[in-house]
Amino acid sequence: MKRLELAANSTISEDEYRDALKSMRDWGRRQAVDKCLKENEVDVIIGPADSRIHELSTAAGKLK
């Protein structure tokens, strides 16, 4: 609950938010999803529902 309270009381600017989101999405793609696909020579990543895979794919954001 502490993290939720911290997030609710956040005072970052719109520009800081956009920069943080851009950084997270870039990391999610390069260091999580794309890296896993390349290193394992696969086209799809499947994981158990209770794994952290959803966090990584969410961090990567919507693919264009």
Helices and strands as residue ranges (DSSP letters): H 2-8, H 14-27, I 28-33, H 34-40, H 53-60
